[in-house]
Amino acid sequence: MSDILGNRRRKRHEYLLDVKVQTEGRARRRLNRGIVVLAALATVAGASYGLYRLGKFAIAKLLYENPRFAIAQIVVENDGVLTADQVRQLSGARVGQNLLSVDLDQTRQNVEMAPIVRRVSVRRELPNRLVINVEERMAVARLQSRAISGDAGSSALMVDRDGYVLKPFKLSDGGAVIQPRRLTSGLPLLTGVKLGDVCVGRRVESEQIYQALRLLDKLAQSAVCSAIDVEQVDLSKVRLLTVTTRQKSVMKFDTEDLQRQLRRLAVVLTWAQQRHKMVQMVDLTIERGVPVRFLN
């Protein structure tokens, strides 16, 4: 009986040793495989980094340090008041700079910092030309100085058709004063403008001003354009736009339904022209009938 138990213990011990040896063997094999994989990954990573550095060096030599791509000409396309040299100065780009290294977005933003610039596009023309296209804002009306602030300099404030407030400015080099481009030499004057509605370099915050700009735009496009030369638009009363022409005619408009009022005005002016009369005052805000007073 003792021999049987001894055999069992011996076999069990041998079995445990065998299992332990197999486990250790598998662990060593896994470790070896892990070392091999890590070594392979390290080799691939090293090779990849080497290729990356080599590629970066090659790109720098072939593109960013290649004299073939040095800017030889900065072409400015602009029909406004900014000169080509002024646009180049604003852009920050320079002749001799690598064309491919130019940040087009930053160059565009640099030019758009000028308060009279509406839109800018910048493009590369390989191998060595940078083209900057500038669209400037065009002033369509002036803003009354006393309604905005008490200083005399504010009398030069203007506004474009989008409601963007403009004024003359100087470039960083302190050169000549640059005047915004104007639609006409004698811009209409918007009066009754509140101080809080106007900030240079931003759009106006008054709906009344936007309605006045819409009216000026529609008058310029209407059939009565040739008969009306607007001198002033008074915005001091809510929903009322009082237009004074250079012929001293006064025309009152409601801010709503301008198109219908312009049609009625065209009828009045045509009637007056046919009878050689000059309109002194016409009130187009009245729903039924149009009160008209003539000078002669």
Secondary structure, 3 states (H helix, E strand, C coil): CHHHHHHHHHHHHHHHHHHHHHHHHHHHHHHHHHHHHHHHHHHHHHHHHHHHHHHHHHHHHHHHCCHHHECCEEEEECCCCCCHHHHHHHHCCCCCCEHHHCCHHHHHHHHHCCCCEEEEEEEEECCCEEEEEEEECEEEEEECHHHHCCCHHHHHCEEECCCEEECCECCCCCCCCECCEECCCCCCEEECCCHHHCCCCCECCCHHHHHHHHHHHHHHHCCCHHHCCEEEEECCCCCEEEEEECCCCEEEEECCCHHHHHHHHHHHHHHHHHCCCCEEEEECCCCCCCCEEECC
